[in-house]
Amino acid sequence: MRVEAFDYFLPPSLIAQYPPSHRGASRLMVLRRNEEAIEHRVFDDIINILTPGDLIVLNDTRVLPVRLIGKKESGGKVELLLIPSENGKKEEYETLVKDSKKVRPGSHIQFTDEFSAIIKEVKDGRAKVTFLGTCNTMEMIKKIGHIPLPPYIKRKDEPLDQERYQTVYAKKDGSIAAPTAGLHFTLPLLQNLKKRGIQITHLTLHIGIGTFSPVKVNNVEDHHMEAEWVEISEETVKDVQEAKKRGGRVIAVGTTTTRALESFANGEGGLRPGMGMTSLFIYPPFRFRVIDGLITNFHLPKSTLLMLVSAFVGREFLMKAYQEAIEKKYRFYSYGDAMLIL
């Protein structure tokens, strides 16, 4: 399948540069696959759309402030984006370099008087670095780092992003991007969903390069996802099994949650516990074995995220829905509006 099949034109004015005035104030487009019907709601309506017995699965990863700005010995500015990795060496980290021509092996980057890094290797826009200093590396990164907002947000990170580019249920450090479908949930909404009999469970997928790397090939099948870390507990497996048994729907919040669940599918419609790396790339046609519904945002043209959603809802119906969203001026991407697919 050609990558161009997943292209569309989006007016730049519809790319959300800031979150809504308060969390949960987003619009919600509801897609019903069987009827190919489209509804326009607000996000809080989800409590009346889902039914008692359904199970919502959340990705509890926490975004780290891994955008680091330092200076070379010559005084030139260098910007690094740290790539957290569960299986990486603690003394050596892989980073993306905004302008890799500015650095070479042996370059010394100073972030503060007591914290610096040495570039060990540079290749294809990436650099391996070793951090220097007597302080704890990750604690210092949390102290001096910036929230890594996506490049289509054309502004510097601000104090509000510390809270709003993080889900209210974020728990485990490890991501370089937020699981943005979860940004719409508030703690009161989650509590009210539980009161209505809608179950909630969690897993972890630490979002890395794989989720948002651009597709640079002509044919979808030729793209390879970079691996990302997943953890699924026995408790989550039990929650999924019980939901299936009682006839409830498993609703994945986000494409990352979807990839985690489908990566650990047991082949019998259920789920297995475990932890490890996944490089699962979901695109049409794909047989989903765990999820029955999906909450997601509106995604970039020709992205792996758009391909995953197309596999779940059908490409033609999804592209029709996107055109309707554009006509009705929905807000797109990370800080934008949401979609519920059933």
Solvent accessible surface area in square Angstrom, and as a share of the most:
residue,aa,sasa,rsa
1,M,89,0.40
2,R,128,0.47
3,V,5,0.03
4,E,96,0.43
5,A,30,0.23
6,F,0,0.00
7,D,67,0.35
8,Y,24,0.09
9,F,152,0.63
10,L,16,0.08
11,P,39,0.24
12,P,101,0.63
13,S,102,0.66
14,L,18,0.09
15,I,34,0.17
16,A,4,0.03
17,Q,55,0.25
18,Y,92,0.35
19,P,18,0.11
20,P,29,0.19
21,S,109,0.70
22,H,116,0.52
23,R,30,0.11
24,G,10,0.09
25,A,44,0.34
26,S,5,0.03
27,R,81,0.30
28,L,0,0.00
29,M,0,0.00
30,V,0,0.00
31,L,0,0.00
32,R,69,0.25
33,R,81,0.30
34,N,149,0.76
35,E,119,0.54
36,E,105,0.47
37,A,37,0.29
38,I,37,0.19
39,E,48,0.22
40,H,67,0.30
41,R,82,0.30
42,V,80,0.46
43,F,0,0.00
44,D,73,0.38
45,D,35,0.18
46,I,0,0.00
47,I,34,0.17
48,N,101,0.52
49,I,15,0.08
50,L,0,0.00
51,T,64,0.37
52,P,82,0.52
53,G,15,0.14
54,D,2,0.01
55,L,1,0.00
56,I,0,0.00
57,V,0,0.00
58,L,0,0.00
59,N,1,0.00
60,D,9,0.05
61,T,0,0.00
62,R,88,0.32
63,V,3,0.02
64,L,6,0.03
65,P,16,0.10
66,V,0,0.00
67,R,49,0.18
68,L,1,0.01
69,I,59,0.30
70,G,4,0.04
71,K,125,0.53
72,K,50,0.21
73,E,147,0.66
74,S,98,0.63
75,G,45,0.43
76,G,30,0.29
77,K,111,0.47
78,V,4,0.02
79,E,27,0.12
80,L,1,0.01
81,L,33,0.17
82,L,0,0.00
83,I,22,0.11
84,P,25,0.16
85,S,51,0.33
86,E,81,0.36
87,N,105,0.54
88,G,36,0.35
89,K,135,0.57
90,K,151,0.64
91,E,113,0.51
92,E,51,0.23
93,Y,29,0.11
94,E,60,0.27
95,T,0,0.00
96,L,46,0.23
97,V,12,0.07
98,K,159,0.67
99,D,61,0.32
100,S,30,0.20
101,K,187,0.79
102,K,96,0.41
103,V,8,0.05
104,R,174,0.63
105,P,86,0.54
106,G,52,0.50
107,S,19,0.12
108,H,44,0.20
109,I,0,0.00
110,Q,66,0.29
111,F,27,0.11
112,T,39,0.22
113,D,142,0.74
114,E,96,0.43
115,F,2,0.01
116,S,9,0.06
117,A,0,0.00
118,I,39,0.20
119,I,1,0.00
120,K,106,0.45
121,E,82,0.37
122,V,40,0.23
123,K,136,0.58
124,D,127,0.66
125,G,27,0.26
126,R,61,0.22
127,A,2,0.01
128,K,78,0.33
129,V,0,0.00
130,T,29,0.17
131,F,22,0.09
132,L,74,0.37
133,G,49,0.47
134,T,148,0.86
135,C,44,0.26
136,N,95,0.49
137,T,32,0.18
138,M,47,0.21
139,E,102,0.46
140,M,14,0.06
141,I,0,0.00
142,K,80,0.34
143,K,156,0.66
144,I,46,0.23
145,G,11,0.11
146,H,63,0.28
147,I,5,0.03
148,P,10,0.07
149,L,28,0.14
150,P,21,0.13
151,P,114,0.71
152,Y,39,0.15
153,I,7,0.04
154,K,162,0.69
155,R,48,0.17
156,K,161,0.68
157,D,31,0.16
158,E,58,0.26
159,P,118,0.74
160,L,68,0.34
161,D,0,0.00
162,Q,99,0.44
163,E,116,0.52
164,R,32,0.12
165,Y,1,0.01
166,Q,18,0.08
167,T,6,0.04
168,V,51,0.29
169,Y,26,0.10
170,A,11,0.08
171,K,146,0.62
172,K,76,0.32
173,D,52,0.27
174,G,7,0.07
175,S,0,0.00
176,I,4,0.02
177,A,17,0.13
178,A,7,0.05
179,P,8,0.05
180,T,23,0.13
181,A,3,0.03
182,G,1,0.01
183,L,14,0.07
184,H,7,0.03
185,F,0,0.00
186,T,31,0.18
187,L,95,0.47
188,P,83,0.52
189,L,12,0.06
190,L,15,0.07
191,Q,103,0.46
192,N,65,0.33
193,L,0,0.00
194,K,119,0.50
195,K,168,0.71
196,R,91,0.33
197,G,24,0.24
198,I,0,0.00
199,Q,82,0.36
200,I,28,0.14
201,T,7,0.04
202,H,73,0.33
203,L,5,0.03
204,T,1,0.01
205,L,0,0.00
206,H,14,0.06
207,I,3,0.02
208,G,9,0.08
209,I,13,0.07
210,G,1,0.01
211,T,12,0.07
212,F,88,0.37
213,S,24,0.15
214,P,88,0.56
215,V,19,0.11
216,K,174,0.74
217,V,53,0.30
218,N,91,0.47
219,N,53,0.27
220,V,0,0.00
221,E,83,0.37
222,D,74,0.39
223,H,22,0.10
224,H,154,0.69
225,M,16,0.07
226,E,70,0.31
227,A,50,0.38
228,E,5,0.02
229,W,40,0.14
230,V,0,0.00
231,E,37,0.17
232,I,6,0.03
233,S,58,0.37
234,E,123,0.55
235,E,125,0.56
236,T,3,0.02
237,V,8,0.05
238,K,119,0.51
239,D,35,0.18
240,V,0,0.00
241,Q,87,0.39
242,E,72,0.32
243,A,0,0.00
244,K,68,0.29
245,K,174,0.74
246,R,110,0.40
247,G,66,0.63
248,G,12,0.12
249,R,67,0.24
250,V,0,0.00
251,I,0,0.00
252,A,0,0.00
253,V,2,0.01
254,G,4,0.04
255,T,9,0.05
256,T,6,0.03
257,T,0,0.00
258,T,0,0.00
259,R,5,0.02
260,A,0,0.00
261,L,0,0.00
262,E,0,0.00
263,S,25,0.16
264,F,15,0.06
265,A,10,0.08
266,N,61,0.31
267,G,47,0.45
268,E,155,0.70
269,G,30,0.29
270,G,9,0.09
271,L,3,0.02
272,R,112,0.41
273,P,51,0.32
274,G,27,0.26
275,M,131,0.58
276,G,18,0.17
277,M,79,0.35
278,T,10,0.06
279,S,62,0.40
280,L,49,0.24
281,F,26,0.11
282,I,2,0.01
283,Y,53,0.20
284,P,18,0.11
285,P,132,0.83
286,F,51,0.21
287,R,177,0.64
288,F,38,0.16
289,R,76,0.28
290,V,1,0.00
291,I,8,0.04
292,D,45,0.23
293,G,0,0.00
294,L,0,0.00
295,I,0,0.00
296,T,1,0.01
297,N,2,0.01
298,F,0,0.00
299,H,15,0.06
300,L,69,0.34
301,P,38,0.24
302,K,76,0.32
303,S,20,0.13
304,T,7,0.04
305,L,33,0.16
306,L,0,0.00
307,M,0,0.00
308,L,3,0.01
309,V,1,0.00
310,S,1,0.01
311,A,19,0.15
312,F,11,0.05
313,V,14,0.08
314,G,31,0.30
315,R,78,0.29
316,E,133,0.60
317,F,9,0.04
318,L,0,0.00
319,M,28,0.12
320,K,118,0.50
321,A,0,0.00
322,Y,1,0.00
323,Q,78,0.35
324,E,42,0.19
325,A,0,0.00
326,I,24,0.12
327,E,134,0.60
328,K,93,0.39
329,K,143,0.61
330,Y,0,0.00
331,R,81,0.30
332,F,0,0.00
333,Y,13,0.05
334,S,9,0.06
335,Y,6,0.02
336,G,1,0.01
337,D,3,0.01
338,A,0,0.00
339,M,1,0.00
340,L,0,0.00
341,I,0,0.00
342,L,20,0.10
